């Protein structure tokens, strides 16, 4: 089964788009400071003391056997009313629908590139078909808030302590059974600094790449650790 077919099955069966749209409007800005439910409707359980805003895991989920990864296209959703707020007053970074579509496409492409790079560096093989040992990543970036979007207008810049904010919503599936194994949320400020600095399209892209790299490396390290914890083959050796 190809990844495209797998993606179609998930969209038809799980209603991910509705989930993402709902979370983009209601997911808390600082989820780490918010009381989260202990379980999800799918039966995943909240992992205590996670290094990200929230991790939900299926009982018995074992990632030690996954040495291949397939990444679905990343869904991107802006913060509610982001376009309206950007276009108020004399803001030099006024945006159109086409600007938003371009930003979504660029960020989705960058997500796949960064995650493929970091996962490959930790021993994973990138694939495009389901099969044994293949873990499916189903990513979304929601609540995207860009301070200085790259609209290609010459000289556009602003001064800020942050390039913006984004929340990662990442689901991990077994490619053979289509079982949802884990769901990860993490909200990050992009380019947060204690100093006021120039923000423009170039700095936005560089700082967004740093956040994507952080997320990718966290996942890559977790999967590498899981493979290292795999139980050795205990079958008796033939004499």
FENVENMO-V93802 format. One line per field, one symbol per residue. phi: phi as a letter, one per 20 degrees, with the letter a starting at -180 (. if undefined). A space follows every 50 residues. Layout:
BEGIN
phi=???
END
This chain:
BEGIN
phi=.fffffffffffedmfffffffffecfffcffddfdffcdgenfdfeflf ecgacdcfgnfcefeecccddffeeccfggmffgffeemdgfdfcdffff fffgffffffgffffffffffdnedecccfrgmddeddebddlfcdfcfe dmefnfabdbebeqbbdeccddcffeemffebcccbdcfemfbecfbfcb gffgfffffffffgffffffffffffffeffffdffeff
END
